[in-house]
């Protein structure tokens, strides 16, 4: 998979396509919650396999953290370490911007995955878009 830091509108539309497919269609998140007011201030990423968008995420800088958000991989592409690769890329960009801490709100079903990447849970469970989440950090 080739990961691109979005610089063109077509790439951003590819990222939105993956996010809509995973979050809105598959997980039934309302689109108005998925595509929000933070889009313009975020750095977007899209992963391509054979020219097709298969993964997406966004990164913002909030309260001293690189905040990893909207991390998703198309259902038929899961199990290929694409999520791990997206996170590693986002962490690298976080370091490029001189931040040494990352934070994310993980769906509880993905908590073990993030733990395997060095993230530690720092919150109790909470609901976001009708899905249970926890906040996790990594130094």
N, C-alpha and C positions, 0 to 999 in steps of 0.2 A: 504494500500500500504506500502510495506517495501522499504525504501530508503537505498541504499548502496553507500558508498564512494568507488569508483573503486580502486581495488588493483590487479585485474587479467585481463589479456588480454580478456578473454571471457566476462567479465563485460563491458569492454570498447567497445567491438564489439556490445554488446547489446545496449549501449548508442548510438553508431553510427547508429545502425539499426533504433532506434526511431527517431533520428535526420534526417536521410535520408528520412524516411517515411513522417514525418511532413514537413520538410523544402524543400527537393528536389522534392519529388513526389507530395505532396499536394500543396505547395506554389510556386513551380517551381523555387526555388533558385538553381543556378548552383552548382553542387557538389564541384567544385574546390573553390568556395567561402565558402561553408558550412564546409568542412573539411580542415582546414588551418594550417599554420605554428605554431600556438599557442597551438596546441593539446598537445604537449609534456610537456609544462610548466604549463598546467592547471590541476586543481583537477576536476575529472569527477564524476558525480552522475548518478545513474540509479534507477528508481522506478520500483518495481516488484509487480504485482498483480497476485496471484496464480501461481507464478513462471515465469510469462511472463513479458517481459520488456514493460512498458506502459508510462514511462516518462523519460526524460533525461535533463541534464544541465551540465554546466561547470563553474568553478570559477577560476579567476586569481586575482592577487594583483597588482594593477597599480596605481601609483601616490597617495598613501595613502588610496586607496579605495579597498574594496573587489568588484571586477567587476563580476557581475552575467551575464552569457552569455548562449546562445543556450538553453533557457528554453522552453521545449515543452512537450506536452501530446498528446498521440495518439487520433485521432478524436473520436473514439468510447468510450473513457474513460473520456472525458471532462465533466465538470459539477459535478465532484465528489471531488472537493477541492484538487486534486493532484498537480496542479500548485502552490497553496498556500503552500502545504506541502513541495514541492521542494525548494521554496524560503526560507521558515523558516529554513530548514536544511542548506542551503547555508549561510544564515545569522548567524546561530550558529557556523558554521566552520569559518566564517569571524571573529567572536569574539574570537574563540579559537586561532587564529593567531594574536590576539591583535590589530585588526583593528576595529574601531568604526563607520565607514561609508561604505555604500554600494552604488554602482552605476550600472545602466544598461541602455541599449538602447532598448526602448520598441517599438514594432510595435504600431502605433497610435491606431489601433483597440483594443489594450489591455491596453491603457493608464488608463482608469477608474479602471480596475482591479488592477493595480499597485498602483494607488492612494488609493484604499481601504486597501492596506497593508502599507500605510504610506509614499509612495514615492512621491516626488515633482518634477514636470517638470522644468528643468533648461535650455532648449534649444528650439529653433524653430524646425519646422519639417525639416527633411532631408531624403534623399533616401539612403537605404542600400539594396543591392541586388534587386533593383527594388521595394522595399516595403517602404512606409513612416514610419519613426521612430521619436522618441524624446528621449533625454537623461533625465534620472530621477535619483534622489539621495535620500538617507535616512540616517539619523544620528542614 
